[in-house]
Amino acid sequence: MLEVISSEMKSNIFLYLNVFLLSAVVLCFEIVSTRISSVIFANDYAFFILSLAILGLGSGGIYSYYRMKENKRDGSRKIISSYLISFGISLCLFIILVIELSITNPVIYFFLLFLPFFLQALFTLRYLRFMLNTVSSCTLRTLQVMQ
């Protein structure tokens, strides 16, 4: 019985690591974007960046709830990987555009800041759906073994 559970957990250790690293990167990104905005803009926009982070995470959750239907379990790892790649691209795009193009327009800056938080919410919710299916199937297998 325990072998079934441990084999499922070992196979998903990569996904656990991804969630941990992604959460750490998002937290660091929020701190860095606060520092960058204090250099670029005369006003202190730390409150606005925190609000955008919450808005991005919430709107990503709402979008995921209404628009994403659960696909086959086999394709979930590919979908999660595509979210991670798009999240990385959005972070790089933000940094390149702000530094190289010297974006000083707050509207463009904050729109580019919104995208990584939105994509992080999509990844996290897709991951949680994937784990829900994994835990459910693991529980069913455990119950079948016990009988």
ROFIGU-254976 format. One record per atom (N, C-alpha, C): y, z, x; residue number from 0; atom name. Coordinates in Angstrom, 1 decimal. Layout:
BEGIN
        v        w        u     i   at
        Y        Z        X   NUM   CA
...
end
This chain:
BEGIN
        v        w        u     i   at
     -1.2      0.0      0.8     0    N
      0.0      0.0      0.0     0   CA
      1.3      0.0      0.9     0    C
      1.3      0.8      1.9     1    N
      2.5      0.9      2.7     1   CA
      2.6     -0.3      3.6     1    C
      1.5     -1.0      3.9     2    N
      1.5     -2.2      4.7     2   CA
      2.3     -3.3      4.0     2    C
      2.1     -3.4      2.7     3    N
      2.8     -4.4      1.9     3   CA
      4.3     -4.2      1.9     3    C
      4.7     -2.9      1.8     4    N
      6.2     -2.6      1.8     4   CA
      6.7     -2.9      3.2     4    C
      6.1     -2.4      4.2     5    N
      6.6     -2.5      5.5     5   CA
      6.7     -4.0      6.0     5    C
      5.7     -4.8      5.6     6    N
      5.8     -6.2      6.0     6   CA
      7.0     -6.9      5.3     6    C
      7.3     -6.6      4.0     7    N
      8.4     -7.1      3.3     7   CA
      9.7     -6.7      4.0     7    C
      9.8     -5.4      4.4     8    N
     11.0     -4.9      5.0     8   CA
     11.2     -5.6      6.4     8    C
     10.2     -5.7      7.2     9    N
     10.3     -6.4      8.5     9   CA
     10.7     -7.8      8.4     9    C
     10.3     -8.5      7.4    10    N
     10.7     -9.9      7.2    10   CA
     12.2    -10.1      6.9    10    C
     12.8     -9.0      6.3    11    N
     14.2     -9.1      5.9    11   CA
     15.1     -8.4      6.8    11    C
     14.7     -8.0      8.0    12    N
     15.5     -7.3      8.9    12   CA
     16.7     -8.1      9.4    12    C
     16.4     -9.5      9.5    13    N
     17.5    -10.4      9.8    13   CA
     18.6    -10.4      8.8    13    C
     18.3    -10.3      7.5    14    N
     19.3    -10.2      6.5    14   CA
     20.0     -8.9      6.5    14    C
     19.4     -7.8      6.8    15    N
     20.0     -6.5      6.9    15   CA
     21.1     -6.6      8.0    15    C
     20.7     -7.2      9.1    16    N
     21.6     -7.3     10.2    16   CA
     22.8     -8.2      9.9    16    C
     22.5     -9.2      9.2    17    N
     23.6    -10.1      8.8    17   CA
     24.6     -9.4      7.9    17    C
     24.2     -8.6      6.9    18    N
     25.1     -7.9      6.1    18   CA
     25.9     -6.9      6.9    18    C
     25.3     -6.2      7.8    19    N
     26.0     -5.2      8.6    19   CA
     27.1     -5.9      9.4    19    C
     26.7     -6.9     10.1    20    N
     27.6     -7.6     11.0    20   CA
     28.8     -8.3     10.2    20    C
     28.4     -8.9      9.0    21    N
     29.5     -9.5      8.2    21   CA
     30.4     -8.4      7.7    21    C
     30.0     -7.3      7.3    22    N
     30.9     -6.2      6.8    22   CA
     31.8     -5.7      7.9    22    C
     31.2     -5.6      9.1    23    N
     32.0     -5.2     10.3    23   CA
     33.1     -6.2     10.6    23    C
     32.7     -7.5     10.6    24    N
     33.6     -8.6     10.9    24   CA
     34.7     -8.6      9.8    24    C
     34.4     -8.4      8.6    25    N
     35.4     -8.4      7.5    25   CA
     36.4     -7.3      7.7    25    C
     35.9     -6.1      8.1    26    N
     36.8     -5.0      8.3    26   CA
     37.7     -5.2      9.5    26    C
     37.1     -5.8     10.6    27    N
     37.9     -6.1     11.8    27   CA
     38.9     -7.2     11.5    27    C
     38.5     -8.2     10.7    28    N
     39.4     -9.3     10.3    28   CA
     40.6     -8.7      9.5    28    C
     40.4     -7.8      8.6    29    N
     41.4     -7.2      7.8    29   CA
     42.4     -6.4      8.8    29    C
     41.9     -5.7      9.7    30    N
     42.8     -5.0     10.7    30   CA
     43.6     -6.0     11.5    30    C
     42.9     -7.1     12.0    31    N
     43.6     -8.1     12.8    31   CA
     44.7     -8.8     12.0    31    C
     44.3     -9.2     10.8    32    N
     45.3     -9.9     10.0    32   CA
     46.5     -9.0      9.7    32    C
     46.3     -7.7      9.5    33    N
     47.5     -6.8      9.4    33   CA
     48.3     -6.8     10.6    33    C
     47.7     -6.8     11.8    34    N
     48.5     -6.8     13.0    34   CA
     49.2     -8.1     13.2    34    C
     48.6     -9.2     12.9    35    N
     49.2    -10.6     13.0    35   CA
     50.4    -10.7     12.0    35    C
     50.2    -10.2     10.8    36    N
     51.3    -10.3      9.9    36   CA
     52.5     -9.4     10.2    36    C
     52.2     -8.3     10.9    37    N
     53.4     -7.5     11.3    37   CA
     54.1     -8.2     12.5    37    C
     53.5     -9.0     13.2    38    N
     54.2     -9.8     14.3    38   CA
     54.9    -11.0     13.7    38    C
     54.3    -11.7     12.8    39    N
     54.9    -12.9     12.3    39   CA
     56.0    -12.6     11.3    39    C
     55.8    -11.7     10.4    40    N
     56.8    -11.4      9.4    40   CA
     57.6    -10.2      9.7    40    C
     58.8    -10.2      9.2    41    N
     59.7     -9.0      9.4    41   CA
     59.3     -7.8      8.6    41    C
     58.8     -8.1      7.4    42    N
     58.4     -7.0      6.5    42   CA
     56.9     -6.5      6.9    42    C
     56.6     -5.4      6.4    43    N
     55.2     -4.8      6.6    43   CA
     54.4     -5.2      5.4    43    C
     53.4     -6.1      5.6    44    N
     52.6     -6.6      4.5    44   CA
     51.2     -5.9      4.5    44    C
     51.0     -4.8      5.1    45    N
     49.7     -4.2      5.1    45   CA
     49.2     -3.9      3.7    45    C
     50.0     -3.4      2.9    46    N
     49.6     -3.2      1.5    46   CA
     49.2     -4.4      0.8    46    C
     49.8     -5.5      1.1    47    N
     49.5     -6.8      0.4    47   CA
     48.2     -7.3      1.0    47    C
     47.9     -7.2      2.2    48    N
     46.7     -7.6      2.8    48   CA
     45.5     -6.8      2.3    48    C
     45.7     -5.5      2.1    49    N
     44.6     -4.7      1.5    49   CA
     44.4     -5.2      0.1    49    C
     45.4     -5.5     -0.6    50    N
     45.3     -5.9     -2.0    50   CA
     44.6     -7.3     -2.1    50    C
     44.9     -8.2     -1.1    51    N
     44.2     -9.5     -1.1    51   CA
     42.8     -9.3     -0.8    51    C
     42.4     -8.4      0.1    52    N
     41.0     -8.1      0.4    52   CA
     40.3     -7.7     -0.8    52    C
     40.8     -6.8     -1.6    53    N
     40.2     -6.3     -2.8    53   CA
     40.1     -7.4     -3.8    53    C
     41.2     -8.2     -3.9    54    N
     41.2     -9.4     -4.9    54   CA
     40.2    -10.4     -4.5    54    C
     40.1    -10.7     -3.2    55    N
     39.1    -11.7     -2.8    55   CA
     37.6    -11.2     -3.0    55    C
     37.4     -9.9     -2.8    56    N
     36.0     -9.4     -3.0    56   CA
     35.7     -9.4     -4.5    56    C
     36.7     -9.0     -5.3    57    N
     36.5     -8.9     -6.8    57   CA
     36.4    -10.3     -7.4    57    C
     37.2    -11.3     -7.0    58    N
     37.1    -12.6     -7.5    58   CA
     35.9    -13.3     -7.1    58    C
     35.4    -13.0     -5.9    59    N
     34.1    -13.6     -5.4    59   CA
     33.0    -13.0     -6.3    59    C
     33.1    -11.8     -6.6    60    N
     32.0    -11.2     -7.5    60   CA
     32.1    -11.8     -8.9    60    C
     33.2    -12.0     -9.4    61    N
     33.4    -12.6    -10.8    61   CA
     32.9    -14.0    -10.8    61    C
     33.2    -14.8     -9.7    62    N
     32.8    -16.1     -9.6    62   CA
     31.3    -16.2     -9.5    62    C
     30.7    -15.3     -8.7    63    N
     29.3    -15.3     -8.5    63   CA
     28.5    -14.9     -9.8    63    C
     29.1    -14.0    -10.6    64    N
     28.4    -13.6    -11.8    64   CA
     28.4    -14.7    -12.8    64    C
     29.5    -15.4    -13.0    65    N
     29.6    -16.4    -14.0    65   CA
     29.1    -17.8    -13.6    65    C
     29.2    -18.2    -12.4    66    N
     28.9    -19.6    -11.9    66   CA
     27.5    -19.7    -11.2    66    C
     27.0    -18.7    -10.6    67    N
     25.8    -18.9     -9.8    67   CA
     24.6    -18.5    -10.6    67    C
     23.7    -19.4    -10.8    68    N
     22.4    -19.1    -11.4    68   CA
     21.4    -18.9    -10.3    68    C
     20.4    -18.1    -10.6    69    N
     19.4    -17.8     -9.6    69   CA
     18.5    -19.0     -9.4    69    C
     18.4    -19.4     -8.1    70    N
     17.6    -20.6     -7.8    70   CA
     16.2    -20.1     -7.4    70    C
     15.4    -21.0     -6.9    71    N
     14.1    -20.6     -6.4    71   CA
     14.3    -19.6     -5.2    71    C
     13.4    -18.7     -5.0    72    N
     13.5    -17.8     -4.0    72   CA
     13.4    -18.4     -2.6    72    C
     12.7    -19.5     -2.5    73    N
     12.6    -20.2     -1.2    73   CA
     13.9    -20.7     -0.6    73    C
     14.8    -21.1     -1.5    74    N
     16.1    -21.7     -1.1    74   CA
     17.1    -20.6     -0.9    74    C
     16.8    -19.4     -1.1    75    N
     17.8    -18.3     -1.0    75   CA
     18.3    -18.1      0.5    75    C
     17.4    -18.2      1.4    76    N
     17.8    -18.1      2.8    76   CA
     18.7    -19.2      3.2    76    C
     18.4    -20.4      2.8    77    N
     19.3    -21.5      3.1    77   CA
     20.7    -21.3      2.5    77    C
     20.7    -20.8      1.3    78    N
     22.0    -20.6      0.6    78   CA
     22.8    -19.5      1.3    78    C
     22.1    -18.4      1.7    79    N
     22.8    -17.4      2.4    79   CA
     23.3    -17.8      3.8    79    C
     22.5    -18.7      4.4    80    N
     23.0    -19.2      5.7    80   CA
     24.2    -20.1      5.5    80    C
     24.2    -20.9      4.4    81    N
     25.4    -21.7      4.2    81   CA
     26.6    -20.9      3.9    81    C
     26.5    -19.8      3.3    82    N
     27.6    -18.9      3.0    82   CA
     28.1    -18.3      4.4    82    C
     27.2    -17.9      5.2    83    N
     27.6    -17.4      6.5    83   CA
     28.4    -18.4      7.3    83    C
     27.9    -19.6      7.3    84    N
     28.6    -20.7      8.0    84   CA
     29.9    -21.0      7.5    84    C
     30.0    -21.0      6.1    85    N
     31.4    -21.3      5.5    85   CA
     32.3    -20.1      5.8    85    C
     31.8    -18.9      5.8    86    N
     32.6    -17.7      6.1    86   CA
     33.1    -17.8      7.6    86    C
     32.3    -18.2      8.5    87    N
     32.7    -18.3      9.9    87   CA
     33.8    -19.4     10.0    87    C
     33.6    -20.5      9.3    88    N
     34.5    -21.6      9.4    88   CA
     35.9    -21.2      8.8    88    C
     35.9    -20.4      7.7    89    N
     37.1    -19.9      7.1    89   CA
     37.9    -19.0      8.1    89    C
     37.1    -18.1      8.8    90    N
     37.8    -17.3      9.7    90   CA
     38.4    -18.1     10.9    90    C
     37.6    -19.0     11.4    91    N
     38.2    -19.9     12.5    91   CA
     39.4    -20.7     12.0    91    C
     39.3    -21.2     10.8    92    N
     40.4    -22.0     10.2    92   CA
     41.6    -21.1     10.1    92    C
     41.5    -19.9      9.7    93    N
     42.6    -19.0      9.5    93   CA
     43.3    -18.8     10.9    93    C
     42.4    -18.4     11.9    94    N
     43.0    -18.1     13.2    94   CA
     43.6    -19.3     13.9    94    C
     43.0    -20.5     13.8    95    N
     43.5    -21.7     14.4    95   CA
     44.8    -22.1     13.7    95    C
     44.9    -22.1     12.4    96    N
     46.1    -22.5     11.7    96   CA
     47.3    -21.5     11.9    96    C
     47.0    -20.3     11.9    97    N
     48.1    -19.3     12.1    97   CA
     48.6    -19.3     13.5    97    C
     47.7    -19.4     14.5    98    N
     48.2    -19.4     15.9    98   CA
     48.7    -20.7     16.3    98    C
     48.0    -21.8     16.1    99    N
     48.4    -23.1     16.6    99   CA
     49.5    -23.7     15.8    99    C
     49.5    -23.6     14.5   100    N
     50.6    -24.2     13.7   100   CA
     51.8    -23.3     13.4   100    C
     51.6    -22.0     13.9   101    N
     52.7    -21.0     13.7   101   CA
     53.1    -20.9     12.2   101    C
     52.2    -20.6     11.4   102    N
     52.4    -20.5     10.0   102   CA
     53.3    -19.2      9.7   102    C
     54.5    -19.5      9.2   103    N
     55.3    -18.3      8.9   103   CA
     55.7    -18.3      7.4   103    C
     55.0    -19.2      6.7   104    N
     55.2    -19.1      5.2   104   CA
     54.2    -18.1      4.6   104    C
     54.7    -17.1      4.0   105    N
     53.8    -16.1      3.5   105   CA
     52.8    -16.6      2.5   105    C
     53.1    -17.6      1.6   106    N
     52.2    -18.1      0.6   106   CA
     51.0    -18.7      1.3   106    C
     51.2    -19.6      2.3   107    N
     50.1    -20.2      2.9   107   CA
     49.3    -19.2      3.7   107    C
     50.0    -18.3      4.4   108    N
     49.3    -17.3      5.2   108   CA
     48.4    -16.5      4.3   108    C
     48.9    -16.0      3.2   109    N
     48.1    -15.2      2.3   109   CA
     47.0    -15.9      1.6   109    C
     47.2    -17.2      1.3   110    N
     46.1    -18.0      0.7   110   CA
     45.0    -18.2      1.7   110    C
     45.3    -18.5      3.0   111    N
     44.3    -18.6      4.0   111   CA
     43.6    -17.3      4.3   111    C
     44.3    -16.2      4.0   112    N
     43.7    -14.9      4.2   112   CA
     42.8    -14.5      3.1   112    C
     43.0    -15.1      1.9   113    N
     42.2    -14.8      0.7   113   CA
     40.8    -15.4      0.9   113    C
     40.6    -16.5      1.5   114    N
     39.4    -17.3      1.5   114   CA
     38.2    -16.5      2.2   114    C
     38.4    -15.9      3.4   115    N
     37.3    -15.2      4.0   115   CA
     36.7    -14.0      3.1   115    C
     37.6    -13.3      2.4   116    N
     37.2    -12.2      1.6   116   CA
     36.4    -12.7      0.4   116    C
     36.8    -13.9     -0.2   117    N
     36.1    -14.5     -1.3   117   CA
     34.7    -14.9     -0.9   117    C
     34.6    -15.6      0.3   118    N
     33.3    -16.0      0.8   118   CA
     32.4    -14.9      1.2   118    C
     33.0    -13.8      1.6   119    N
     32.2    -12.6      2.0   119   CA
     31.6    -12.0      0.7   119    C
     32.3    -12.0     -0.4   120    N
     31.8    -11.5     -1.6   120   CA
     30.6    -12.4     -2.1   120    C
     30.8    -13.7     -2.0   121    N
     29.7    -14.6     -2.4   121   CA
     28.5    -14.4     -1.6   121    C
     28.6    -14.2     -0.3   122    N
     27.4    -13.9      0.5   122   CA
     26.8    -12.6      0.1   122    C
     27.6    -11.6      0.0   123    N
     27.0    -10.3     -0.3   123   CA
     26.3    -10.3     -1.6   123    C
     26.8    -10.9     -2.6   124    N
     26.2    -10.9     -4.0   124   CA
     24.9    -11.8     -4.0   124    C
     24.9    -12.9     -3.2   125    N
     23.7    -13.7     -3.1   125   CA
     22.6    -12.9     -2.4   125    C
     23.0    -12.2     -1.4   126    N
     22.1    -11.4     -0.7   126   CA
     21.5    -10.3     -1.6   126    C
     22.3     -9.6     -2.3   127    N
     21.8     -8.6     -3.2   127   CA
     20.9     -9.1     -4.3   127    C
     21.2    -10.3     -4.8   128    N
     20.2    -10.9     -5.7   128   CA
     18.9    -11.3     -5.1   128    C
     19.0    -11.8     -3.8   129    N
     17.8    -12.1     -3.1   129   CA
     17.0    -10.8     -2.8   129    C
     17.6     -9.7     -2.5   130    N
     16.9     -8.5     -2.2   130   CA
     16.3     -7.9     -3.5   130    C
     17.0     -8.1     -4.6   131    N
     16.5     -7.6     -5.9   131   CA
     15.2     -8.3     -6.2   131    C
     15.1     -9.6     -6.0   132    N
     13.9    -10.3     -6.2   132   CA
     12.8     -9.9     -5.2   132    C
     13.2     -9.7     -4.0   133    N
     12.2     -9.2     -3.0   133   CA
     11.6     -7.9     -3.3   133    C
     12.5     -6.9     -3.7   134    N
     12.0     -5.6     -4.0   134   CA
     11.2     -5.6     -5.3   134    C
     11.6     -6.4     -6.2   135    N
     10.8     -6.5     -7.5   135   CA
      9.4     -7.1     -7.2   135    C
      9.3     -8.1     -6.4   136    N
      8.0     -8.7     -6.1   136   CA
      7.2     -7.8     -5.2   136    C
      7.8     -7.0     -4.3   137    N
      7.1     -6.0     -3.5   137   CA
      6.6     -4.9     -4.4   137    C
      7.4     -4.5     -5.3   138    N
      6.9     -3.4     -6.2   138   CA
      5.7     -3.9     -7.1   138    C
      5.8     -5.2     -7.5   139    N
      4.7     -5.7     -8.3   139   CA
      3.4     -5.8     -7.5   139    C
      3.5     -6.2     -6.2   140    N
      2.4     -6.3     -5.4   140   CA
      1.8     -4.9     -5.1   140    C
      2.7     -4.0     -4.9   141    N
      2.2     -2.6     -4.7   141   CA
      1.4     -2.1     -5.9   141    C
      2.0     -2.3     -7.1   142    N
      1.3     -1.9     -8.3   142   CA
     -0.1     -2.6     -8.4   142    C
     -0.1     -3.9     -8.1   143    N
     -1.4     -4.6     -8.1   143   CA
     -2.4     -4.0     -7.1   143    C
     -2.0     -3.6     -6.0   144    N
     -2.8     -3.1     -5.0   144   CA
     -3.4     -1.7     -5.4   144    C
     -2.5     -0.9     -6.1   145    N
     -2.9      0.4     -6.5   145   CA
     -4.0      0.3     -7.6   145    C
     -4.0     -0.7     -8.4   146    N
     -4.9     -0.8     -9.5   146   CA
     -6.2     -1.3     -9.1   146    C
end
